[in-house]
Amino acid sequence: MRRDWPLRQLLAILRGITFMVAALLSLILLQLAPSLIRGGLSGVRDHIVRVAVAGVPPERWGIAVLRMYEALSVIVLLVCLLFLAQRYLGRKLASCRGVPQRIAR
């Protein structure tokens, strides 16, 4: 068994999780696209509010909207963190194998 085997397995798992969370985020953004085209950013905000308060009693609408924004923010942050972790592990594996990295210009 090679020394970098656990890192390779971790990278594969991380890529799978990143793909699933990115697919979820893309479906959410795809749902918001018509609102963005019709009403701009205020249309997106109104759509998020409508979705957040659906089926919620009126006295709890404020907390529902707040939690919707928190959930969307956490998903976006999670995608960014998973992407950065994936790049870090990929570069670490490349340096372990002695493969020269591409130079960014």
Biopython code that builds the backbone (N, CA, C, O; Angstrom):
import numpy as np
from Bio.PDB.StructureBuilder import StructureBuilder

atoms = [
    (1, "MET", "N", (0.853, -1.176, 0.000)),
    (1, "MET", "CA", (0.000, 0.000, 0.000)),
    (1, "MET", "C", (0.896, 1.235, 0.000)),
    (1, "MET", "O", (1.862, 1.326, 0.758)),
    (2, "ARG", "N", (0.551, 2.175, -0.864)),
    (2, "ARG", "CA", (1.357, 3.385, -0.973)),
    (2, "ARG", "C", (1.083, 4.322, 0.185)),
    (2, "ARG", "O", (0.033, 4.277, 0.825)),
    (3, "ARG", "N", (2.071, 5.176, 0.429)),
    (3, "ARG", "CA", (1.987, 6.087, 1.562)),
    (3, "ARG", "C", (0.889, 7.135, 1.396)),
    (3, "ARG", "O", (0.313, 7.590, 2.384)),
    (4, "ASP", "N", (0.595, 7.521, 0.155)),
    (4, "ASP", "CA", (-0.388, 8.563, -0.076)),
    (4, "ASP", "C", (-1.805, 8.011, -0.291)),
    (4, "ASP", "O", (-2.709, 8.759, -0.664)),
    (5, "TRP", "N", (-1.998, 6.720, -0.059)),
    (5, "TRP", "CA", (-3.301, 6.109, -0.280)),
    (5, "TRP", "C", (-4.415, 6.752, 0.552)),
    (5, "TRP", "O", (-5.475, 7.044, -0.002)),
    (6, "PRO", "N", (-4.222, 6.986, 1.867)),
    (6, "PRO", "CA", (-5.315, 7.626, 2.625)),
    (6, "PRO", "C", (-5.665, 9.025, 2.116)),
    (6, "PRO", "O", (-6.831, 9.417, 2.127)),
    (7, "LEU", "N", (-4.660, 9.773, 1.671)),
    (7, "LEU", "CA", (-4.942, 11.106, 1.128)),
    (7, "LEU", "C", (-5.736, 11.019, -0.167)),
    (7, "LEU", "O", (-6.617, 11.841, -0.422)),
    (8, "ARG", "N", (-5.419, 10.021, -0.983)),
    (8, "ARG", "CA", (-6.150, 9.840, -2.234)),
    (8, "ARG", "C", (-7.612, 9.476, -1.958)),
    (8, "ARG", "O", (-8.517, 9.953, -2.643)),
    (9, "GLN", "N", (-7.833, 8.632, -0.956)),
    (9, "GLN", "CA", (-9.195, 8.254, -0.600)),
    (9, "GLN", "C", (-9.962, 9.450, -0.031)),
    (9, "GLN", "O", (-11.132, 9.658, -0.353)),
    (10, "LEU", "N", (-9.297, 10.224, 0.810)),
    (10, "LEU", "CA", (-9.914, 11.417, 1.380)),
    (10, "LEU", "C", (-10.262, 12.425, 0.284)),
    (10, "LEU", "O", (-11.320, 13.053, 0.328)),
    (11, "LEU", "N", (-9.381, 12.576, -0.685)),
    (11, "LEU", "CA", (-9.640, 13.487, -1.791)),
    (11, "LEU", "C", (-10.834, 13.018, -2.614)),
    (11, "LEU", "O", (-11.649, 13.835, -3.043)),
    (12, "ALA", "N", (-10.945, 11.714, -2.837)),
    (12, "ALA", "CA", (-12.084, 11.191, -3.596)),
    (12, "ALA", "C", (-13.397, 11.433, -2.849)),
    (12, "ALA", "O", (-14.395, 11.823, -3.455)),
    (13, "ILE", "N", (-13.395, 11.203, -1.546)),
    (13, "ILE", "CA", (-14.601, 11.449, -0.748)),
    (13, "ILE", "C", (-14.949, 12.930, -0.762)),
    (13, "ILE", "O", (-16.116, 13.296, -0.908)),
    (14, "LEU", "N", (-13.939, 13.782, -0.611)),
    (14, "LEU", "CA", (-14.150, 15.223, -0.603)),
    (14, "LEU", "C", (-14.703, 15.704, -1.942)),
    (14, "LEU", "O", (-15.578, 16.569, -1.980)),
    (15, "ARG", "N", (-14.194, 15.145, -3.041)),
    (15, "ARG", "CA", (-14.711, 15.528, -4.358)),
    (15, "ARG", "C", (-16.162, 15.112, -4.528)),
    (15, "ARG", "O", (-16.946, 15.851, -5.124)),
    (16, "GLY", "N", (-16.536, 13.947, -4.018)),
    (16, "GLY", "CA", (-17.918, 13.507, -4.109)),
    (16, "GLY", "C", (-18.854, 14.406, -3.319)),
    (16, "GLY", "O", (-19.915, 14.792, -3.809)),
    (17, "ILE", "N", (-18.459, 14.737, -2.099)),
    (17, "ILE", "CA", (-19.287, 15.618, -1.268)),
    (17, "ILE", "C", (-19.383, 17.002, -1.899)),
    (17, "ILE", "O", (-20.454, 17.608, -1.910)),
    (18, "THR", "N", (-18.263, 17.503, -2.426)),
    (18, "THR", "CA", (-18.265, 18.814, -3.083)),
    (18, "THR", "C", (-19.207, 18.812, -4.280)),
    (18, "THR", "O", (-19.947, 19.772, -4.495)),
    (19, "PHE", "N", (-19.181, 17.742, -5.051)),
    (19, "PHE", "CA", (-20.060, 17.650, -6.218)),
    (19, "PHE", "C", (-21.528, 17.670, -5.806)),
    (19, "PHE", "O", (-22.339, 18.352, -6.434)),
    (20, "MET", "N", (-21.874, 16.930, -4.760)),
    (20, "MET", "CA", (-23.271, 16.883, -4.320)),
    (20, "MET", "C", (-23.746, 18.235, -3.792)),
    (20, "MET", "O", (-24.853, 18.670, -4.109)),
    (21, "VAL", "N", (-22.917, 18.899, -2.989)),
    (21, "VAL", "CA", (-23.312, 20.199, -2.443)),
    (21, "VAL", "C", (-23.366, 21.254, -3.547)),
    (21, "VAL", "O", (-24.235, 22.126, -3.529)),
    (22, "ALA", "N", (-22.444, 21.181, -4.508)),
    (22, "ALA", "CA", (-22.466, 22.121, -5.632)),
    (22, "ALA", "C", (-23.691, 21.882, -6.511)),
    (22, "ALA", "O", (-24.263, 22.833, -7.045)),
    (23, "ALA", "N", (-24.100, 20.622, -6.668)),
    (23, "ALA", "CA", (-25.322, 20.331, -7.429)),
    (23, "ALA", "C", (-26.542, 20.912, -6.718)),
    (23, "ALA", "O", (-27.431, 21.469, -7.363)),
    (24, "LEU", "N", (-26.586, 20.786, -5.403)),
    (24, "LEU", "CA", (-27.687, 21.380, -4.632)),
    (24, "LEU", "C", (-27.713, 22.892, -4.808)),
    (24, "LEU", "O", (-28.775, 23.475, -5.026)),
    (25, "LEU", "N", (-26.552, 23.530, -4.713)),
    (25, "LEU", "CA", (-26.485, 24.977, -4.871)),
    (25, "LEU", "C", (-26.896, 25.399, -6.289)),
    (25, "LEU", "O", (-27.575, 26.412, -6.459)),
    (26, "SER", "N", (-26.492, 24.638, -7.291)),
    (26, "SER", "CA", (-26.864, 24.990, -8.664)),
    (26, "SER", "C", (-28.364, 24.850, -8.878)),
    (26, "SER", "O", (-28.954, 25.642, -9.613)),
    (27, "LEU", "N", (-29.000, 23.850, -8.249)),
    (27, "LEU", "CA", (-30.454, 23.732, -8.357)),
    (27, "LEU", "C", (-31.167, 24.898, -7.667)),
    (27, "LEU", "O", (-32.183, 25.390, -8.158)),
    (28, "ILE", "N", (-30.632, 25.330, -6.541)),
    (28, "ILE", "CA", (-31.216, 26.486, -5.849)),
    (28, "ILE", "C", (-31.070, 27.739, -6.710)),
    (28, "ILE", "O", (-32.019, 28.512, -6.849)),
    (29, "LEU", "N", (-29.894, 27.941, -7.284)),
    (29, "LEU", "CA", (-29.679, 29.121, -8.129)),
    (29, "LEU", "C", (-30.507, 29.053, -9.408)),
    (29, "LEU", "O", (-30.957, 30.080, -9.916)),
    (30, "LEU", "N", (-30.707, 27.843, -9.927)),
    (30, "LEU", "CA", (-31.552, 27.681, -11.108)),
    (30, "LEU", "C", (-32.995, 28.058, -10.796)),
    (30, "LEU", "O", (-33.694, 28.607, -11.648)),
    (31, "GLN", "N", (-33.440, 27.768, -9.581)),
    (31, "GLN", "CA", (-34.781, 28.149, -9.173)),
    (31, "GLN", "C", (-34.909, 29.671, -9.029)),
    (31, "GLN", "O", (-35.981, 30.231, -9.257)),
    (32, "LEU", "N", (-33.820, 30.331, -8.654)),
    (32, "LEU", "CA", (-33.856, 31.781, -8.473)),
    (32, "LEU", "C", (-33.626, 32.559, -9.773)),
    (32, "LEU", "O", (-33.822, 33.774, -9.798)),
    (33, "ALA", "N", (-33.217, 31.890, -10.846)),
    (33, "ALA", "CA", (-32.897, 32.579, -12.097)),
    (33, "ALA", "C", (-34.085, 33.331, -12.693)),
    (33, "ALA", "O", (-33.914, 34.486, -13.083)),
    (34, "PRO", "N", (-35.288, 32.739, -12.788)),
    (34, "PRO", "CA", (-36.402, 33.523, -13.355)),
    (34, "PRO", "C", (-36.728, 34.779, -12.545)),
    (34, "PRO", "O", (-37.083, 35.813, -13.110)),
    (35, "SER", "N", (-36.607, 34.684, -11.229)),
    (35, "SER", "CA", (-36.861, 35.865, -10.392)),
    (35, "SER", "C", (-35.816, 36.941, -10.651)),
    (35, "SER", "O", (-36.128, 38.132, -10.651)),
    (36, "LEU", "N", (-34.581, 36.519, -10.868)),
    (36, "LEU", "CA", (-33.514, 37.476, -11.157)),
    (36, "LEU", "C", (-33.741, 38.168, -12.495)),
    (36, "LEU", "O", (-33.500, 39.369, -12.622)),
    (37, "ILE", "N", (-34.199, 37.423, -13.484)),
    (37, "ILE", "CA", (-34.436, 37.999, -14.809)),
    (37, "ILE", "C", (-35.614, 38.963, -14.774)),
    (37, "ILE", "O", (-35.552, 40.042, -15.365)),
    (38, "ARG", "N", (-36.684, 38.584, -14.087)),
    (38, "ARG", "CA", (-37.888, 39.424, -14.071)),
    (38, "ARG", "C", (-37.767, 40.636, -13.156)),
    (38, "ARG", "O", (-38.180, 41.738, -13.517)),
    (39, "GLY", "N", (-37.193, 40.427, -11.957)),
    (39, "GLY", "CA", (-37.235, 41.521, -10.985)),
    (39, "GLY", "C", (-35.889, 41.963, -10.457)),
    (39, "GLY", "O", (-35.837, 42.812, -9.566)),
    (40, "GLY", "N", (-34.802, 41.424, -10.970)),
    (40, "GLY", "CA", (-33.487, 41.800, -10.467)),
    (40, "GLY", "C", (-33.255, 41.229, -9.076)),
    (40, "GLY", "O", (-33.862, 40.226, -8.698)),
    (41, "LEU", "N", (-32.383, 41.867, -8.324)),
    (41, "LEU", "CA", (-32.062, 41.370, -6.989)),
    (41, "LEU", "C", (-33.237, 41.486, -6.021)),
    (41, "LEU", "O", (-33.386, 40.661, -5.120)),
    (42, "SER", "N", (-34.070, 42.509, -6.207)),
    (42, "SER", "CA", (-35.249, 42.612, -5.341)),
    (42, "SER", "C", (-36.239, 41.489, -5.644)),
    (42, "SER", "O", (-36.934, 41.022, -4.742)),
    (43, "GLY", "N", (-36.310, 41.055, -6.889)),
    (43, "GLY", "CA", (-37.158, 39.920, -7.237)),
    (43, "GLY", "C", (-36.663, 38.632, -6.597)),
    (43, "GLY", "O", (-37.459, 37.803, -6.157)),
    (44, "VAL", "N", (-35.344, 38.467, -6.547)),
    (44, "VAL", "CA", (-34.766, 37.295, -5.885)),
    (44, "VAL", "C", (-35.068, 37.333, -4.390)),
    (44, "VAL", "O", (-35.417, 36.315, -3.792)),
    (45, "ARG", "N", (-34.932, 38.504, -3.798)),
    (45, "ARG", "CA", (-35.225, 38.645, -2.371)),
    (45, "ARG", "C", (-36.689, 38.325, -2.084)),
    (45, "ARG", "O", (-36.999, 37.644, -1.106)),
    (46, "ASP", "N", (-37.591, 38.817, -2.940)),
    (46, "ASP", "CA", (-39.015, 38.538, -2.753)),
    (46, "ASP", "C", (-39.313, 37.050, -2.907)),
    (46, "ASP", "O", (-40.128, 36.500, -2.166)),
    (47, "HIS", "N", (-38.667, 36.404, -3.853)),
    (47, "HIS", "CA", (-38.875, 34.970, -4.050)),
    (47, "HIS", "C", (-38.386, 34.173, -2.841)),
    (47, "HIS", "O", (-39.054, 33.238, -2.400)),
    (48, "ILE", "N", (-37.237, 34.538, -2.314)),
    (48, "ILE", "CA", (-36.711, 33.852, -1.127)),
    (48, "ILE", "C", (-37.667, 34.038, 0.049)),
    (48, "ILE", "O", (-37.904, 33.099, 0.808)),
    (49, "VAL", "N", (-38.211, 35.232, 0.202)),
    (49, "VAL", "CA", (-39.164, 35.490, 1.288)),
    (49, "VAL", "C", (-40.422, 34.646, 1.095)),
    (49, "VAL", "O", (-40.925, 34.057, 2.052)),
    (50, "ARG", "N", (-40.936, 34.584, -0.144)),
    (50, "ARG", "CA", (-42.138, 33.780, -0.403)),
    (50, "ARG", "C", (-41.903, 32.309, -0.089)),
    (50, "ARG", "O", (-42.767, 31.651, 0.491)),
    (51, "VAL", "N", (-40.747, 31.794, -0.466)),
    (51, "VAL", "CA", (-40.432, 30.386, -0.194)),
    (51, "VAL", "C", (-40.249, 30.162, 1.300)),
    (51, "VAL", "O", (-40.678, 29.136, 1.827)),
    (52, "ALA", "N", (-39.622, 31.102, 1.984)),
    (52, "ALA", "CA", (-39.342, 30.935, 3.411)),
    (52, "ALA", "C", (-40.612, 30.947, 4.248)),
    (52, "ALA", "O", (-40.694, 30.222, 5.240)),
    (53, "VAL", "N", (-41.598, 31.743, 3.880)),
    (53, "VAL", "CA", (-42.797, 31.865, 4.710)),
    (53, "VAL", "C", (-43.909, 30.925, 4.289)),
    (53, "VAL", "O", (-44.980, 30.943, 4.896)),
    (54, "ALA", "N", (-43.694, 30.107, 3.275)),
    (54, "ALA", "CA", (-44.732, 29.166, 2.827)),
    (54, "ALA", "C", (-45.003, 28.137, 3.926)),
    (54, "ALA", "O", (-44.111, 27.394, 4.337)),
    (55, "GLY", "N", (-46.234, 28.111, 4.384)),
    (55, "GLY", "CA", (-46.633, 27.147, 5.395)),
    (55, "GLY", "C", (-46.231, 27.497, 6.810)),
    (55, "GLY", "O", (-46.361, 26.668, 7.710)),
    (56, "VAL", "N", (-45.746, 28.703, 7.027)),
    (56, "VAL", "CA", (-45.316, 29.132, 8.362)),
    (56, "VAL", "C", (-46.356, 30.110, 8.912)),
    (56, "VAL", "O", (-46.847, 30.959, 8.168)),
    (57, "PRO", "N", (-46.700, 30.009, 10.195)),
    (57, "PRO", "CA", (-47.644, 30.975, 10.764)),
    (57, "PRO", "C", (-47.090, 32.403, 10.665)),
    (57, "PRO", "O", (-45.881, 32.606, 10.781)),
    (58, "PRO", "N", (-47.959, 33.380, 10.454)),
    (58, "PRO", "CA", (-47.497, 34.767, 10.258)),
    (58, "PRO", "C", (-46.643, 35.324, 11.391)),
    (58, "PRO", "O", (-45.784, 36.170, 11.140)),
    (59, "GLU", "N", (-46.844, 34.888, 12.606)),
    (59, "GLU", "CA", (-46.042, 35.415, 13.714)),
    (59, "GLU", "C", (-44.606, 34.898, 13.687)),
    (59, "GLU", "O", (-43.758, 35.408, 14.419)),
    (60, "ARG", "N", (-44.320, 33.900, 12.860)),
    (60, "ARG", "CA", (-42.966, 33.340, 12.793)),
    (60, "ARG", "C", (-42.279, 33.638, 11.462)),
    (60, "ARG", "O", (-41.230, 33.060, 11.177)),
    (61, "TRP", "N", (-42.840, 34.521, 10.646)),
    (61, "TRP", "CA", (-42.276, 34.827, 9.341)),
    (61, "TRP", "C", (-40.874, 35.427, 9.435)),
    (61, "TRP", "O", (-40.005, 35.090, 8.630)),
    (62, "GLY", "N", (-40.647, 36.291, 10.387)),
    (62, "GLY", "CA", (-39.339, 36.938, 10.516)),
    (62, "GLY", "C", (-38.223, 35.936, 10.749)),
    (62, "GLY", "O", (-37.175, 36.007, 10.107)),
    (63, "ILE", "N", (-38.442, 35.007, 11.661)),
    (63, "ILE", "CA", (-37.410, 34.007, 11.947)),
    (63, "ILE", "C", (-37.259, 33.040, 10.781)),
    (63, "ILE", "O", (-36.159, 32.544, 10.538)),
    (64, "ALA", "N", (-38.343, 32.760, 10.052)),
    (64, "ALA", "CA", (-38.266, 31.862, 8.903)),
    (64, "ALA", "C", (-37.392, 32.459, 7.799)),
    (64, "ALA", "O", (-36.574, 31.762, 7.199)),
    (65, "VAL", "N", (-37.573, 33.748, 7.541)),
    (65, "VAL", "CA", (-36.770, 34.418, 6.512)),
    (65, "VAL", "C", (-35.303, 34.474, 6.956)),
    (65, "VAL", "O", (-34.398, 34.248, 6.152)),
    (66, "LEU", "N", (-35.079, 34.771, 8.220)),
    (66, "LEU", "CA", (-33.707, 34.823, 8.733)),
    (66, "LEU", "C", (-33.020, 33.469, 8.597)),
    (66, "LEU", "O", (-31.860, 33.398, 8.191)),
    (67, "ARG", "N", (-33.725, 32.405, 8.933)),
    (67, "ARG", "CA", (-33.134, 31.071, 8.828)),
    (67, "ARG", "C", (-32.905, 30.660, 7.381)),
    (67, "ARG", "O", (-31.962, 29.922, 7.093)),
    (68, "MET", "N", (-33.749, 31.124, 6.466)),
    (68, "MET", "CA", (-33.540, 30.830, 5.046)),
    (68, "MET", "C", (-32.251, 31.487, 4.563)),
    (68, "MET", "O", (-31.455, 30.859, 3.865)),
    (69, "TYR", "N", (-32.044, 32.745, 4.932)),
    (69, "TYR", "CA", (-30.807, 33.424, 4.538)),
    (69, "TYR", "C", (-29.587, 32.758, 5.177)),
    (69, "TYR", "O", (-28.540, 32.632, 4.541)),
    (70, "GLU", "N", (-29.721, 32.336, 6.424)),
    (70, "GLU", "CA", (-28.610, 31.631, 7.083)),
    (70, "GLU", "C", (-28.294, 30.322, 6.374)),
    (70, "GLU", "O", (-27.126, 29.993, 6.166)),
    (71, "ALA", "N", (-29.317, 29.580, 6.005)),
    (71, "ALA", "CA", (-29.105, 28.291, 5.329)),
    (71, "ALA", "C", (-28.435, 28.485, 3.976)),
    (71, "ALA", "O", (-27.520, 27.740, 3.625)),
    (72, "LEU", "N", (-28.882, 29.477, 3.215)),
    (72, "LEU", "CA", (-28.256, 29.736, 1.913)),
    (72, "LEU", "C", (-26.802, 30.180, 2.080)),
    (72, "LEU", "O", (-25.938, 29.787, 1.297)),
    (73, "SER", "N", (-26.539, 30.984, 3.085)),
    (73, "SER", "CA", (-25.162, 31.425, 3.344)),
    (73, "SER", "C", (-24.268, 30.263, 3.742)),
    (73, "SER", "O", (-23.119, 30.187, 3.306)),
    (74, "VAL", "N", (-24.782, 29.358, 4.563)),
    (74, "VAL", "CA", (-23.994, 28.197, 4.986)),
    (74, "VAL", "C", (-23.688, 27.296, 3.799)),
    (74, "VAL", "O", (-22.584, 26.760, 3.704)),
    (75, "ILE", "N", (-24.641, 27.121, 2.896)),
    (75, "ILE", "CA", (-24.404, 26.279, 1.721)),
    (75, "ILE", "C", (-23.322, 26.880, 0.837)),
    (75, "ILE", "O", (-22.431, 26.167, 0.374)),
    (76, "VAL", "N", (-23.393, 28.180, 0.599)),
    (76, "VAL", "CA", (-22.372, 28.836, -0.231)),
    (76, "VAL", "C", (-20.997, 28.747, 0.442)),
    (76, "VAL", "O", (-20.000, 28.462, -0.223)),
    (77, "LEU", "N", (-20.941, 28.985, 1.736)),
    (77, "LEU", "CA", (-19.679, 28.894, 2.465)),
    (77, "LEU", "C", (-19.134, 27.470, 2.443)),
    (77, "LEU", "O", (-17.926, 27.276, 2.307)),
    (78, "LEU", "N", (-19.999, 26.482, 2.574)),
    (78, "LEU", "CA", (-19.570, 25.088, 2.538)),
    (78, "LEU", "C", (-18.990, 24.716, 1.181)),
    (78, "LEU", "O", (-17.987, 24.005, 1.115)),
    (79, "VAL", "N", (-19.599, 25.182, 0.106)),
    (79, "VAL", "CA", (-19.059, 24.913, -1.224)),
    (79, "VAL", "C", (-17.673, 25.521, -1.364)),
    (79, "VAL", "O", (-16.767, 24.877, -1.893)),
    (80, "CYS", "N", (-17.498, 26.742, -0.902)),
    (80, "CYS", "CA", (-16.181, 27.400, -0.996)),
    (80, "CYS", "C", (-15.132, 26.659, -0.166)),
    (80, "CYS", "O", (-14.016, 26.436, -0.635)),
    (81, "LEU", "N", (-15.481, 26.280, 1.050)),
    (81, "LEU", "CA", (-14.523, 25.564, 1.899)),
    (81, "LEU", "C", (-14.165, 24.197, 1.339)),
    (81, "LEU", "O", (-13.001, 23.798, 1.377)),
    (82, "LEU", "N", (-15.144, 23.481, 0.823)),
    (82, "LEU", "CA", (-14.859, 22.171, 0.234)),
    (82, "LEU", "C", (-13.983, 22.301, -1.001)),
    (82, "LEU", "O", (-13.094, 21.480, -1.225)),
    (83, "PHE", "N", (-14.233, 23.334, -1.805)),
    (83, "PHE", "CA", (-13.398, 23.555, -2.987)),
    (83, "PHE", "C", (-11.953, 23.848, -2.590)),
    (83, "PHE", "O", (-11.022, 23.312, -3.191)),
    (84, "LEU", "N", (-11.763, 24.695, -1.582)),
    (84, "LEU", "CA", (-10.406, 25.018, -1.137)),
    (84, "LEU", "C", (-9.711, 23.801, -0.525)),
    (84, "LEU", "O", (-8.519, 23.592, -0.751)),
    (85, "ALA", "N", (-10.442, 23.002, 0.241)),
    (85, "ALA", "CA", (-9.856, 21.791, 0.827)),
    (85, "ALA", "C", (-9.467, 20.797, -0.256)),
    (85, "ALA", "O", (-8.436, 20.132, -0.156)),
    (86, "GLN", "N", (-10.284, 20.700, -1.280)),
    (86, "GLN", "CA", (-9.980, 19.808, -2.400)),
    (86, "GLN", "C", (-8.720, 20.256, -3.134)),
    (86, "GLN", "O", (-7.878, 19.428, -3.483)),
    (87, "ARG", "N", (-8.588, 21.543, -3.368)),
    (87, "ARG", "CA", (-7.377, 22.056, -4.034)),
    (87, "ARG", "C", (-6.145, 21.813, -3.174)),
    (87, "ARG", "O", (-5.086, 21.449, -3.686)),
    (88, "TYR", "N", (-6.283, 22.015, -1.860)),
    (88, "TYR", "CA", (-5.151, 21.805, -0.949)),
    (88, "TYR", "C", (-4.695, 20.347, -0.986)),
    (88, "TYR", "O", (-3.502, 20.072, -1.111)),
    (89, "LEU", "N", (-5.637, 19.419, -0.879)),
    (89, "LEU", "CA", (-5.263, 18.001, -0.902)),
    (89, "LEU", "C", (-4.688, 17.591, -2.246)),
    (89, "LEU", "O", (-3.757, 16.788, -2.302)),
    (90, "GLY", "N", (-5.230, 18.129, -3.324)),
    (90, "GLY", "CA", (-4.695, 17.824, -4.650)),
    (90, "GLY", "C", (-3.261, 18.298, -4.799)),
    (90, "GLY", "O", (-2.422, 17.580, -5.343)),
    (91, "ARG", "N", (-2.977, 19.485, -4.325)),
    (91, "ARG", "CA", (-1.602, 19.998, -4.402)),
    (91, "ARG", "C", (-0.666, 19.223, -3.490)),
    (91, "ARG", "O", (0.491, 18.986, -3.838)),
    (92, "LYS", "N", (-1.162, 18.828, -2.321)),
    (92, "LYS", "CA", (-0.338, 18.050, -1.409)),
    (92, "LYS", "C", (0.002, 16.692, -2.017)),
    (92, "LYS", "O", (1.137, 16.229, -1.899)),
    (93, "LEU", "N", (-0.961, 16.056, -2.661)),
    (93, "LEU", "CA", (-0.700, 14.780, -3.323)),
    (93, "LEU", "C", (0.269, 14.951, -4.492)),
    (93, "LEU", "O", (1.129, 14.102, -4.722)),
    (94, "ALA", "N", (0.125, 16.042, -5.222)),
    (94, "ALA", "CA", (1.027, 16.283, -6.347)),
    (94, "ALA", "C", (2.456, 16.504, -5.863)),
    (94, "ALA", "O", (3.407, 16.076, -6.517)),
    (95, "SER", "N", (2.610, 17.164, -4.730)),
    (95, "SER", "CA", (3.959, 17.397, -4.217)),
    (95, "SER", "C", (4.556, 16.114, -3.635)),
    (95, "SER", "O", (5.774, 15.939, -3.652)),
    (96, "CYS", "N", (3.715, 15.219, -3.123)),
    (96, "CYS", "CA", (4.216, 13.939, -2.604)),
    (96, "CYS", "C", (4.748, 13.061, -3.726)),
    (96, "CYS", "O", (5.713, 12.322, -3.536)),
    (97, "ARG", "N", (4.122, 13.140, -4.889)),
    (97, "ARG", "CA", (4.542, 12.314, -6.017)),
    (97, "ARG", "C", (5.702, 12.918, -6.788)),
    (97, "ARG", "O", (6.318, 12.244, -7.614)),
    (98, "GLY", "N", (5.999, 14.170, -6.528)),
    (98, "GLY", "CA", (7.096, 14.817, -7.238)),
    (98, "GLY", "C", (6.694, 15.337, -8.594)),
    (98, "GLY", "O", (7.560, 15.648, -9.412)),
    (99, "VAL", "N", (5.416, 15.439, -8.858)),
    (99, "VAL", "CA", (4.931, 15.967, -10.124)),
    (99, "VAL", "C", (5.040, 17.478, -10.072)),
    (99, "VAL", "O", (4.547, 18.091, -9.125)),
    (100, "PRO", "N", (5.670, 18.099, -11.057)),
    (100, "PRO", "CA", (5.777, 19.561, -11.028)),
    (100, "PRO", "C", (4.399, 20.203, -11.206)),
    (100, "PRO", "O", (3.599, 19.785, -12.043)),
    (101, "GLN", "N", (4.152, 21.220, -10.401)),
    (101, "GLN", "CA", (2.873, 21.920, -10.487)),
    (101, "GLN", "C", (2.928, 22.948, -11.586)),
    (101, "GLN", "O", (3.993, 23.457, -11.934)),
    (102, "ARG", "N", (1.751, 23.249, -12.135)),
    (102, "ARG", "CA", (1.686, 24.282, -13.162)),
    (102, "ARG", "C", (1.931, 25.644, -12.543)),
    (102, "ARG", "O", (1.492, 25.914, -11.425)),
    (103, "ILE", "N", (2.617, 26.480, -13.252)),
    (103, "ILE", "CA", (2.912, 27.826, -12.756)),
    (103, "ILE", "C", (1.831, 28.757, -13.262)),
    (103, "ILE", "O", (1.621, 28.867, -14.470)),
    (104, "ALA", "N", (1.143, 29.431, -12.352)),
    (104, "ALA", "CA", (0.101, 30.377, -12.729)),
    (104, "ALA", "C", (0.746, 31.676, -13.171)),
    (104, "ALA", "O", (1.661, 32.186, -12.526)),
    (105, "ARG", "N", (0.263, 32.190, -14.265)),
    (105, "ARG", "CA", (0.811, 33.453, -14.776)),
    (105, "ARG", "C", (-0.201, 34.535, -14.690)),
    (105, "ARG", "O", (0.077, 35.672, -15.073)),
]
sb = StructureBuilder()
sb.init_structure("model")
sb.init_model(0)
sb.init_chain("A")
sb.init_seg("    ")
for serial, (resi, resn, name, xyz) in enumerate(atoms, 1):
    if name == "N":
        sb.init_residue(resn, " ", resi, " ")
    sb.init_atom(name, np.array(xyz, "f"), 0.0, 1.0, " ", f" {name:<3s}", serial, name[0])
structure = sb.get_structure()
